Amino acid sequence: MLHFGTDVKRRHIYKMKKKNQQNYLDYIPVKNPDIEFQINEDGRAVILIEWKGFYHRIAQKFFHRPRVSDITLDDYGTFVWTAVDGVKDVHQLSQEMEQKFPSMEKTMSRLIKFLEIMHDNHMIHWKGEKQK
């Protein structure tokens, strides 16, 4: 016996799944031009994040927080960060990553997760996406 509430929930979940489906293979990541980076002596990328704004200034003054944070990426992250050029899509990046690191497992899922984290932290955006 099918309850009305269950049928409504199924349709709602189907709509949510359909709405949330994203084909990351076609996305083209673009670095945020406000984010600076450098390559350290180990050959790894170090991303420099400057903390701006009222609350960050208070934290810097009273809690001795640094004005600039540095994030050192591992070998995989460094490769992806330097490969992001605003032209290659995620599929091309994954192919290059598989060539560079042939023993790496789950290349695509790891790459997508890394790019999502970078996107959520405003270090990259997707080409054609409106900027906030």
For each residue, the residues with C-beta under 8 A, 3 or more apart:
1:
2: 6 7
3: 6 7
4: 7 8
5: 8 9
6: 2 3 9 10
7: 2 3 4 10 11
8: 4 5 11 12
9: 5 6 12 13
10: 6 7 13 14
11: 7 8 14 15
12: 8 9 15 16
13: 9 10 16 17
14: 10 11 17 18
15: 11 12 18 19
16: 12 13 19 20
17: 13 14 20 21
18: 14 15 21
19: 15 16
20: 16 17
21: 17 18
22: 27
23: 26 27
24: 27 90 112 115
25: 89 90 91 94
26: 23 89 90 91
27: 22 23 24 89 90 115 126 127
28: 86 87 88 89 90 126 127 128
29: 84 86 90 93 115 118 119 124 125 126 127
30: 84 86 124 125 126 127
31: 35 81 84 86 123 124
32: 35 122 123 124 125
33:
34:
35: 31 32 47 48 49 123
36: 47 48 50
37: 45 46 47 48 81
38: 45 46 48
39: 43 44 45 46 78
40: 43 44 45 46 72
41:
42:
43: 39 40 78
44: 39 40 72 73 74 75 78
45: 37 38 39 40 72 73 77 78 81 82
46: 37 38 39 40 70 71 72 73
47: 35 36 37 70 71 73 81 123
48: 35 36 37 38 68 69 70
49: 35 68 69 70 71
50: 36 67 68
51: 56 59 60 65 66 67 68 69
52: 56
53: 56 57
54: 57 58
55: 58 59
56: 51 52 53 59 60 65
57: 53 54 60 61
58: 54 55 61 62 63
59: 51 55 56 62 63 65
60: 51 56 57 63 64 65 66 67
61: 57 58
62: 58 59
63: 58 59 60
64: 60
65: 51 56 59 60
66: 51 60 69
67: 50 51 60
68: 48 49 50 51
69: 48 49 51 66
70: 46 47 48 49
71: 46 47 49
72: 40 44 45 46
73: 44 45 46 47 76 77 78 81
74: 44 77 78
75: 44 78 79 101
76: 73 79 80 97 101 104 110 114
77: 45 73 74 80 81 114
78: 39 43 44 45 73 74 75 81 82
79: 75 76 82 83 96 97 100 101
80: 76 77 83 84 93 97 111 114 115
81: 31 37 45 47 73 77 78 84
82: 45 78 79
83: 79 80 88 93 96 97
84: 29 30 31 80 81 88 93 124
85: 88
86: 28 29 30 31 127
87: 28
88: 28 83 84 85 92 93 96
89: 25 26 27 28 92 93
90: 24 25 26 27 28 29 93 94 111 112 115
91: 25 26 94 95
92: 88 89 95 96
93: 29 80 83 84 88 89 90 96 97 111
94: 25 90 91 97 98 107 108 111
95: 91 92 98 99
96: 79 83 88 92 93 99 100
97: 76 79 80 83 93 94 100 101 104 107 111
98: 94 95 101 102 104 107
99: 95 96 102
100: 79 96 97
101: 75 76 79 97 98 104 107
102: 98 99
103:
104: 76 97 98 101 107 110
105:
106: 109 110
107: 94 97 98 101 104 110 111
108: 94 111 112
109: 106 112 113
110: 76 104 106 107 113 114
111: 80 90 93 94 97 107 108 114 115
112: 24 90 108 109 115 116
113: 109 110 116 117
114: 76 77 80 110 111 117 118
115: 24 27 29 80 90 111 112 118 119 124
116: 112 113 119 120
117: 113 114 120 121
118: 29 114 115 121 123 124
119: 29 115 116 122 123 124 125 126
120: 116 117
121: 117 118
122: 32 119 125 132
123: 31 32 35 47 118 119
124: 29 30 31 32 84 115 118 119
125: 29 30 32 119 122 129 131
126: 27 28 29 30 119 129
127: 27 28 29 30 86
128: 28
129: 125 126
130:
131: 125
132: 122
